[in-house]
Structures are given as C-alpha cells and as structure tokens.
Amino acid sequence: MVESSPDPTLARIDQVLNDNRRTETLFIVLAVLLGSALEGNLRDVPYIPMLKDPEPRQGFLHPAKFSELHDAMPENLQPILFYLYLTGCRTTAAKKVDWTQVSFNGERVEILLRAEQVKNKRPLLLPLPDKLADALRKTPLKKRTGPVFDATNLTKAFRKACVAVGEGTWRDPKNHDAGYDGLMLHDLRRSGVRNLRRAKVSEDVAMKVSVQQVQHRGL
C-alpha cells in the first residue's frame, strides 16, 4: 500500500493563498513605483501562512502485485494499464498512441513512437512483450483505427481494482465520491521507469520511452 494521495482541496487552498500573496506584493510594488498614497495603507502586509507541501510519493508496484491488479481490471482496460506499467509514460500520452503506429512483424508487435512524441525528437521503435502484443492482435481489423488503448472510465475502474486487491481504500465505502486513498495511476509511471532500469535498459532509452510528449497533433 502506498501513502494517501494529496487532498486536492488542500492543494487548491494553497494555490489561492499563493495567489493572494502575489497580488498583495504586486500592489506594494506598484504603490512604490507610482508613489501612490496606497503605500501607507499596504506597508504592513498581513502574514499568510502557507500549507506544508505533501511528502513526495514513494510507492512502487511489484510485478506480482501488478499482475493481480491487471487481472482485476475490466478486460478493455487491461492493455492501457499494461502499457503504462511497461513504459512509465503519462496516461495522456498513452491515450494518444494510434493504430498507425503499430506494426505486426511476424511474432513481434511494435509501436513506433514518433519524433514529436519523444523528448529528444527522434523516433523510437518499442517492441511489446507477448502479453500486451497478444491483446493487440485480438483487436478486430475493423476496429484498428484511432487510439490503440481504450481508456473509458480508466481512473474509476483503476481505483475499484486497487481496492479489490488491497492497494487502496474508499474513504466512505457507501459513497465513492467521498474520496479514495491508495495507489494512483501516476504511480505506474514510477514503477515503469524502475522496471526499465531493472531490465538493464540504458537510462537514456528509459527516459525516451517514459517521457513521451503529450502536445503532438494529428493523432
């Protein structure tokens, strides 16, 4: 079990406090520069304490536990979950991989990451492991258009699966909208990078695979 996810409400409060502090500072600077009478009123800026930043997440998902989580996911979402865990890429980037990038070469299935999808702007051919390759082969030819990976209700299904395998909890089991604590999709990114390194993939290649860009167009 990894630590609880940061409370988005607290993060928003912290953002507002930062915005307020910046606004007050700008008013003082303007007052000084313009010689405004406001200078006297704003000389003593009220102290606004800032919320402590949450501790960096440290969770990793071991292969055996991932296999359990993978099997607990709906079948249509298993391929994208596997891809995220394999590559460590961002969810947004995975959603933008399309079928024109997939090649079936005999027993091999590969995804060609385009130059605009890779940090160093150089295309990268990514061979897929058998389990993920088999999932793509099962896709009917008439459905091999548009995005490769189905991500319908991914976050909701992921949290439900995490709870089922003991990697997450609902704050209120009767009301899932009340919040969730546990493994997050972004934790697969950290695990994926570690998996690449353990497989003795060079750090340079690992970064090319994991730091897939999300701003490309035409997909």
Contacts in CASP RR format, 6 or more apart in sequence:
PFRMAT RR
TARGET T0000
AUTHOR 0000-0000-0000
METHOD contacts of the structure
MODEL  1
MVESSPDPTLARIDQVLNDNRRTETLFIVLAVLLGSALEGNLRDVPYIPM
LKDPEPRQGFLHPAKFSELHDAMPENLQPILFYLYLTGCRTTAAKKVDWT
QVSFNGERVEILLRAEQVKNKRPLLLPLPDKLADALRKTPLKKRTGPVFD
ATNLTKAFRKACVAVGEGTWRDPKNHDAGYDGLMLHDLRRSGVRNLRRAK
VSEDVAMKVSVQQVQHRGL
1 166 0 8 1.000
1 167 0 8 1.000
1 168 0 8 1.000
1 182 0 8 1.000
1 183 0 8 1.000
2 57 0 8 1.000
2 58 0 8 1.000
2 59 0 8 1.000
2 167 0 8 1.000
2 182 0 8 1.000
2 183 0 8 1.000
2 184 0 8 1.000
2 187 0 8 1.000
3 55 0 8 1.000
3 57 0 8 1.000
3 58 0 8 1.000
3 59 0 8 1.000
3 182 0 8 1.000
4 181 0 8 1.000
4 182 0 8 1.000
5 57 0 8 1.000
5 180 0 8 1.000
5 181 0 8 1.000
5 182 0 8 1.000
5 184 0 8 1.000
6 54 0 8 1.000
10 51 0 8 1.000
13 51 0 8 1.000
14 50 0 8 1.000
14 51 0 8 1.000
14 53 0 8 1.000
17 48 0 8 1.000
17 50 0 8 1.000
17 51 0 8 1.000
18 50 0 8 1.000
20 48 0 8 1.000
21 48 0 8 1.000
21 50 0 8 1.000
24 42 0 8 1.000
24 45 0 8 1.000
24 46 0 8 1.000
25 45 0 8 1.000
27 38 0 8 1.000
27 42 0 8 1.000
28 39 0 8 1.000
28 42 0 8 1.000
28 43 0 8 1.000
28 45 0 8 1.000
30 36 0 8 1.000
30 38 0 8 1.000
31 38 0 8 1.000
31 39 0 8 1.000
31 40 0 8 1.000
31 42 0 8 1.000
32 39 0 8 1.000
57 184 0 8 1.000
57 186 0 8 1.000
57 187 0 8 1.000
57 190 0 8 1.000
59 183 0 8 1.000
59 187 0 8 1.000
59 190 0 8 1.000
59 191 0 8 1.000
60 187 0 8 1.000
60 190 0 8 1.000
60 191 0 8 1.000
60 194 0 8 1.000
61 69 0 8 1.000
61 85 0 8 1.000
61 167 0 8 1.000
61 183 0 8 1.000
61 187 0 8 1.000
61 188 0 8 1.000
61 191 0 8 1.000
63 195 0 8 1.000
65 165 0 8 1.000
65 167 0 8 1.000
66 85 0 8 1.000
66 191 0 8 1.000
68 165 0 8 1.000
69 81 0 8 1.000
69 161 0 8 1.000
69 162 0 8 1.000
69 165 0 8 1.000
69 167 0 8 1.000
69 183 0 8 1.000
70 78 0 8 1.000
70 81 0 8 1.000
70 82 0 8 1.000
70 85 0 8 1.000
71 78 0 8 1.000
72 161 0 8 1.000
72 164 0 8 1.000
72 165 0 8 1.000
73 81 0 8 1.000
73 157 0 8 1.000
73 158 0 8 1.000
73 161 0 8 1.000
74 157 0 8 1.000
76 150 0 8 1.000
76 152 0 8 1.000
77 150 0 8 1.000
77 151 0 8 1.000
77 152 0 8 1.000
77 154 0 8 1.000
77 157 0 8 1.000
77 158 0 8 1.000
78 135 0 8 1.000
79 132 0 8 1.000
79 135 0 8 1.000
79 136 0 8 1.000
79 148 0 8 1.000
79 149 0 8 1.000
79 150 0 8 1.000
80 91 0 8 1.000
80 94 0 8 1.000
80 95 0 8 1.000
80 149 0 8 1.000
80 150 0 8 1.000
80 151 0 8 1.000
80 154 0 8 1.000
81 158 0 8 1.000
81 188 0 8 1.000
82 131 0 8 1.000
82 132 0 8 1.000
82 135 0 8 1.000
83 89 0 8 1.000
83 94 0 8 1.000
83 97 0 8 1.000
83 132 0 8 1.000
83 149 0 8 1.000
84 91 0 8 1.000
84 94 0 8 1.000
84 185 0 8 1.000
84 188 0 8 1.000
84 189 0 8 1.000
84 192 0 8 1.000
85 188 0 8 1.000
85 191 0 8 1.000
85 192 0 8 1.000
85 195 0 8 1.000
86 128 0 8 1.000
86 129 0 8 1.000
86 132 0 8 1.000
86 192 0 8 1.000
86 195 0 8 1.000
87 94 0 8 1.000
87 126 0 8 1.000
87 192 0 8 1.000
87 196 0 8 1.000
87 209 0 8 1.000
87 210 0 8 1.000
87 212 0 8 1.000
88 188 0 8 1.000
88 189 0 8 1.000
88 190 0 8 1.000
88 191 0 8 1.000
88 192 0 8 1.000
88 193 0 8 1.000
88 195 0 8 1.000
88 196 0 8 1.000
88 209 0 8 1.000
88 210 0 8 1.000
89 189 0 8 1.000
89 209 0 8 1.000
89 210 0 8 1.000
89 211 0 8 1.000
89 212 0 8 1.000
90 189 0 8 1.000
90 212 0 8 1.000
90 214 0 8 1.000
91 151 0 8 1.000
91 154 0 8 1.000
91 185 0 8 1.000
91 186 0 8 1.000
92 214 0 8 1.000
93 117 0 8 1.000
93 212 0 8 1.000
93 213 0 8 1.000
93 214 0 8 1.000
94 149 0 8 1.000
94 151 0 8 1.000
94 212 0 8 1.000
95 147 0 8 1.000
95 149 0 8 1.000
95 151 0 8 1.000
96 117 0 8 1.000
96 147 0 8 1.000
96 214 0 8 1.000
96 216 0 8 1.000
96 219 0 8 1.000
97 111 0 8 1.000
97 113 0 8 1.000
97 117 0 8 1.000
97 147 0 8 1.000
97 148 0 8 1.000
97 149 0 8 1.000
97 219 0 8 1.000
98 145 0 8 1.000
98 146 0 8 1.000
98 147 0 8 1.000
98 148 0 8 1.000
98 219 0 8 1.000
99 144 0 8 1.000
99 145 0 8 1.000
99 146 0 8 1.000
99 147 0 8 1.000
99 148 0 8 1.000
101 111 0 8 1.000
101 112 0 8 1.000
101 113 0 8 1.000
101 114 0 8 1.000
101 148 0 8 1.000
102 109 0 8 1.000
102 110 0 8 1.000
102 111 0 8 1.000
102 112 0 8 1.000
102 136 0 8 1.000
102 144 0 8 1.000
102 148 0 8 1.000
103 109 0 8 1.000
103 110 0 8 1.000
103 111 0 8 1.000
103 112 0 8 1.000
104 137 0 8 1.000
108 127 0 8 1.000
108 128 0 8 1.000
108 133 0 8 1.000
109 127 0 8 1.000
109 128 0 8 1.000
109 132 0 8 1.000
109 133 0 8 1.000
109 136 0 8 1.000
109 137 0 8 1.000
110 125 0 8 1.000
110 126 0 8 1.000
110 127 0 8 1.000
110 128 0 8 1.000
111 125 0 8 1.000
111 126 0 8 1.000
111 128 0 8 1.000
111 148 0 8 1.000
112 123 0 8 1.000
112 124 0 8 1.000
112 125 0 8 1.000
112 126 0 8 1.000
113 123 0 8 1.000
113 124 0 8 1.000
113 125 0 8 1.000
113 126 0 8 1.000
113 208 0 8 1.000
113 209 0 8 1.000
113 212 0 8 1.000
114 123 0 8 1.000
114 216 0 8 1.000
115 121 0 8 1.000
115 122 0 8 1.000
115 123 0 8 1.000
116 213 0 8 1.000
116 215 0 8 1.000
116 216 0 8 1.000
116 217 0 8 1.000
117 212 0 8 1.000
117 213 0 8 1.000
117 216 0 8 1.000
118 124 0 8 1.000
118 208 0 8 1.000
118 211 0 8 1.000
118 212 0 8 1.000
118 213 0 8 1.000
119 207 0 8 1.000
119 208 0 8 1.000
119 211 0 8 1.000
119 212 0 8 1.000
119 213 0 8 1.000
120 208 0 8 1.000
122 208 0 8 1.000
124 205 0 8 1.000
124 208 0 8 1.000
124 209 0 8 1.000
126 209 0 8 1.000
128 136 0 8 1.000
136 148 0 8 1.000
146 219 0 8 1.000
147 219 0 8 1.000
154 185 0 8 1.000
155 185 0 8 1.000
158 185 0 8 1.000
159 168 0 8 1.000
159 176 0 8 1.000
159 180 0 8 1.000
162 168 0 8 1.000
162 182 0 8 1.000
162 183 0 8 1.000
163 169 0 8 1.000
163 170 0 8 1.000
163 180 0 8 1.000
167 182 0 8 1.000
167 183 0 8 1.000
168 180 0 8 1.000
168 181 0 8 1.000
168 182 0 8 1.000
168 183 0 8 1.000
169 180 0 8 1.000
169 181 0 8 1.000
169 182 0 8 1.000
170 176 0 8 1.000
170 178 0 8 1.000
170 179 0 8 1.000
170 180 0 8 1.000
171 178 0 8 1.000
171 179 0 8 1.000
171 180 0 8 1.000
171 181 0 8 1.000
172 178 0 8 1.000
172 179 0 8 1.000
189 210 0 8 1.000
192 210 0 8 1.000
193 206 0 8 1.000
193 210 0 8 1.000
196 205 0 8 1.000
196 206 0 8 1.000
196 209 0 8 1.000
196 210 0 8 1.000
197 203 0 8 1.000
197 206 0 8 1.000
201 209 0 8 1.000
END
